[in-house]
Amino acid sequence: MKINFPVKDFAIGIIGGTGGIGKWFADFFTGEGHTVRVSGRAEGISIPEFAASCRIVIVAVPIAATLDTIREVGPLLPEDALLMDLTSLKEEPVRAMLAASRAEVIGCHPLFGPDVPSLADQNIVLCPARGDRWLGFLQGIFVKNGARIRVTTPAEHDRMMALIQGLTHLDTILMGLTLRDSGVEPSELEAFSTPVFRTKRAIIEKVFGPRPGLYAGILTENPNITEVVERHERNLSLLKELVRKRDTAGLAALLKKPEGPPGQIPGGQKSKIPSSHVFRSLVRNTRIF
Ligand SMILES: NC(=O)c1ccc[n+]([C@@H]2O[C@H](COP(=O)([O-])OP(=O)(O)OC[C@H]3O[C@@H](n4cnc5c(N)ncnc54)[C@H](OP(=O)(O)O)[C@@H]3O)[C@@H](O)[C@H]2O)c1
């Protein structure tokens, strides 16, 4: 039986809804008129209370606590409930949700952090894994608020995340470590910095900030990352060799290949999706150097 929408007389429970991305979704669903119940480590309702009072239960705790939380709440949910997670990786949590419960299961990965003001222009990946009662509701509410939805499998999601988040954070960590090893004082870097450097440094500071576990987990928990790291290593060796030989023409040729107009990512199409407002103005208004 599909749910006859629009209905709002069901509660949405978010385990891990007192902070981070869980709180963002708690505020979002509340703003849409739903009753939302949340918990953190030291406050909110208990897991049995979530199961008894919420038709949708969302797991939004840190990666390291996700599987245990799923195993605790999963068996308590009835068949017509929805068990969903917001984890940045999808294969393992979705497998765990299917194994732990009889409920409908959807893996969800919001591809943004809790600092965005709304869903407008944001991407969300949904991995429906059991049942068809709730997918339409989620797609409807997200799309109505301006999000782009990609429905896919957990395996495809994790492969893409090895490139999107894995490669991004790998690069950031590598640059941060190299800067740290340089022995140059941060205040000295400031005086010589360019706009692009300051933007990259702000990202490095976030990754090397108070929540290192989030970024570490995104890299170490994704089985597809090894191949990406190896490819990255091969390209770094290639660059090292060209720089060592001072081969400007060789390096320039590498930036051009394969054929395509300047500005396109090699081998790909220019993105149709707008970049974040921070980068948009930076890229538009400055020369990249
Ligand atoms: N942050 C993002 O940008 C982002 C984006 C997309 C997906 N995700 C995914 O969302 C999930 C949560 O990440 P987050 O960054 O939002 O985490 P977070 O800010 O560290 O914590 C979120 C919630 O989990 C609770 N919590 C913290 N440690 C816990 C533990 N050991 N056991 C049970 N609950 C705990 C917190 O409660 P307290 O009130 O006790 O602190 C808070 O309510 C992760 O799976 C992450 O991969 C995060």
The ligand as an SDF file (V2000), in Angstrom:
LIG
                    3D

 48 52  0  0  0  0  0  0  0  0999 V2000
   28.3400   16.8850    8.2710 N   0  0  0  0  0  0  0  0  0  0  0  0
   28.2270   16.7500    6.9790 C   0  0  0  0  0  0  0  0  0  0  0  0
   28.6140   17.6380    6.2030 O   0  0  0  0  0  0  0  0  0  0  0  0
   27.5960   15.5080    6.3790 C   0  0  0  0  0  0  0  0  0  0  0  0
   27.0550   15.5700    5.0780 C   0  0  0  0  0  0  0  0  0  0  0  0
   26.4500   14.4260    4.5470 C   0  0  0  0  0  0  0  0  0  0  0  0
   26.4050   13.2610    5.2810 C   0  0  0  0  0  0  0  0  0  0  0  0
   26.9640   13.2320    6.5280 N   0  0  0  0  0  0  0  0  0  0  0  0
   26.8750   11.9790    7.2710 C   0  0  0  0  0  0  0  0  0  0  0  0
   25.9550   12.2000    8.3410 O   0  0  0  0  0  0  0  0  0  0  0  0
   26.3440   11.4390    9.4770 C   0  0  0  0  0  0  0  0  0  0  0  0
   26.4830   12.3720   10.6710 C   0  0  0  0  0  0  0  0  0  0  0  0
   27.5440   13.2450   10.4270 O   0  0  0  0  0  0  0  0  0  0  0  0
   27.6130   14.6690   11.1810 P   0  0  0  0  0  0  0  0  0  0  0  0
   28.7770   15.3590   10.5960 O   0  0  0  0  0  0  0  0  0  0  0  0
   26.2910   15.3430   11.1360 O   0  0  0  0  0  0  0  0  0  0  0  0
   27.9290   14.1520   12.6760 O   0  0  0  0  0  0  0  0  0  0  0  0
   28.0350   14.9590   14.0650 P   0  0  0  0  0  0  0  0  0  0  0  0
   27.7750   16.4060   13.8240 O   0  0  0  0  0  0  0  0  0  0  0  0
   29.3070   14.5560   14.7060 O   0  0  0  0  0  0  0  0  0  0  0  0
   26.8930   14.3050   14.9570 O   0  0  0  0  0  0  0  0  0  0  0  0
   25.5850   14.2630   14.5670 C   0  0  0  0  0  0  0  0  0  0  0  0
   24.7030   13.6990   15.6400 C   0  0  0  0  0  0  0  0  0  0  0  0
   25.1620   12.4170   16.1260 O   0  0  0  0  0  0  0  0  0  0  0  0
   25.2100   12.4320   17.5640 C   0  0  0  0  0  0  0  0  0  0  0  0
   26.3740   11.6280   17.9650 N   0  0  0  0  0  0  0  0  0  0  0  0
   27.6650   11.9900   18.0100 C   0  0  0  0  0  0  0  0  0  0  0  0
   28.4390   10.9410   18.3710 N   0  0  0  0  0  0  0  0  0  0  0  0
   27.6010    9.9080   18.5770 C   0  0  0  0  0  0  0  0  0  0  0  0
   27.7840    8.5650   18.9880 C   0  0  0  0  0  0  0  0  0  0  0  0
   29.0000    8.0870   19.2300 N   0  0  0  0  0  0  0  0  0  0  0  0
   26.7040    7.7840   19.0990 N   0  0  0  0  0  0  0  0  0  0  0  0
   25.4670    8.2640   18.8370 C   0  0  0  0  0  0  0  0  0  0  0  0
   25.2240    9.5340   18.4550 N   0  0  0  0  0  0  0  0  0  0  0  0
   26.2740   10.3390   18.3250 C   0  0  0  0  0  0  0  0  0  0  0  0
   25.3490   13.8920   17.9190 C   0  0  0  0  0  0  0  0  0  0  0  0
   24.7730   14.0940   19.1930 O   0  0  0  0  0  0  0  0  0  0  0  0
   25.3760   15.0160   20.3510 P   0  0  0  0  0  0  0  0  0  0  0  0
   24.3010   16.0460   20.5800 O   0  0  0  0  0  0  0  0  0  0  0  0
   25.5520   14.1230   21.4820 O   0  0  0  0  0  0  0  0  0  0  0  0
   26.6650   15.5920   19.8350 O   0  0  0  0  0  0  0  0  0  0  0  0
   24.5410   14.6060   16.8490 C   0  0  0  0  0  0  0  0  0  0  0  0
   23.1700   14.5950   17.1690 O   0  0  0  0  0  0  0  0  0  0  0  0
   27.6530   10.7270    9.1130 C   0  0  0  0  0  0  0  0  0  0  0  0
   27.3460    9.4320    8.7060 O   0  0  0  0  0  0  0  0  0  0  0  0
   28.1700   11.5090    7.9390 C   0  0  0  0  0  0  0  0  0  0  0  0
   28.9120   10.6730    7.0550 O   0  0  0  0  0  0  0  0  0  0  0  0
   27.5220   14.3270    7.1090 C   0  0  0  0  0  0  0  0  0  0  0  0
  1  2  1  0
  2  3  2  0
  2  4  1  0
  4  5  1  0
  4 48  2  0
  5  6  2  0
  6  7  1  0
  7  8  2  0
  8  9  1  0
  8 48  1  0
  9 10  1  0
  9 46  1  0
 10 11  1  0
 11 12  1  0
 11 44  1  0
 12 13  1  0
 13 14  1  0
 14 15  2  0
 14 16  1  0
 14 17  1  0
 17 18  1  0
 18 19  2  0
 18 20  1  0
 18 21  1  0
 21 22  1  0
 22 23  1  0
 23 24  1  0
 23 42  1  0
 24 25  1  0
 25 26  1  0
 25 36  1  0
 26 27  1  0
 26 35  1  0
 27 28  2  0
 28 29  1  0
 29 30  1  0
 29 35  2  0
 30 31  1  0
 30 32  2  0
 32 33  1  0
 33 34  2  0
 34 35  1  0
 36 37  1  0
 36 42  1  0
 37 38  1  0
 38 39  2  0
 38 40  1  0
 38 41  1  0
 42 43  1  0
 44 45  1  0
 44 46  1  0
 46 47  1  0
M  CHG  2   8   1  16  -1
M  END
$$$$
